[in-house]
Amino acid sequence: MFALIAIVAISAVLVIIDWPQMSKRGDKREFAVYFTLLCLGIGLTVSKIWSVQVPNPLDWMAVAYKPLSKLLFGLF
């Protein structure tokens, strides 16, 4: 539980530090991307802390290309 609170607190500090600089420059899109990636990182970190099985992106590629692989290796 301490790790979860620490991750959220550190993320909040990062947003507090970066918000004035980005709002001063008027980078709304940059802040939206920054905030989205930060939330994605927090979500993955929390899932790692709670030992949730997160699928690997390469697993999806293996599923997609497996029929093609079987076809090509079947020809030779």
N, C-alpha and C positions, 0 to 999 in steps of 0.2 A: 504494500500500500504506500510505503514511503517513496518507492521508486516512481510510482504513478504521480504522486503529488509533486515530486521533484521535477519530473518531465514537464508537467503542466506549468509549474512555476517558472522554470527556465524559458519555456516558450512564451509565456506572458511577458517576461522581462525583455526578450528579443523583440516582441511586437512593440512594447513601450519605447524601446530604444529607436527602432526603425520608423515608427509611425510619424514623428515630427519631421524627419528628413524627407520622407516620401510625400507627405502632405504639403510641405513647403514648396517642393518642386512640381507638384500637381501630377504625380505619377499614379493615377488611379488604377490603370491597367497593370502596371508593374506591381503595385501592392496587392492586387487581386491574385496575380500569379504567385507572388510570394506567400500570401496567406493560404492559398490552395495547397501549395507544396508543403508548407509548414503543417497544415492539418493532416495531409497525407502521411507525412513523416511521424507525426504524433500518433496517428492511428496504427501505423505499422509498429512503432515502438511499444505501444500499449499491448498490441496483440502478441508481441514477442515477450513482454513481461508476463502476460497471462497464459503463455504457452499455447496460443491458438495456432493451429496449422494454417499457414498462408500458402496458397498454391504458387509455385514458381512459374514465371512467364514462359519459360522454356517448355514446360509441360504442355501448354496449349499448342505450341509449335509442333511438338512431337505428335500430338493427336492429329493435327491438321495434315502433316506430311507422311504419316505412317502408311496410308493406302498407296500413295505415290511411290514410296520406298518399296513396298511389297511388289508393286507392279514392275518397277525397274529391276529389282533383284530377281524376280521371277522370269524375266526375259533372258537373263544371262545364266 
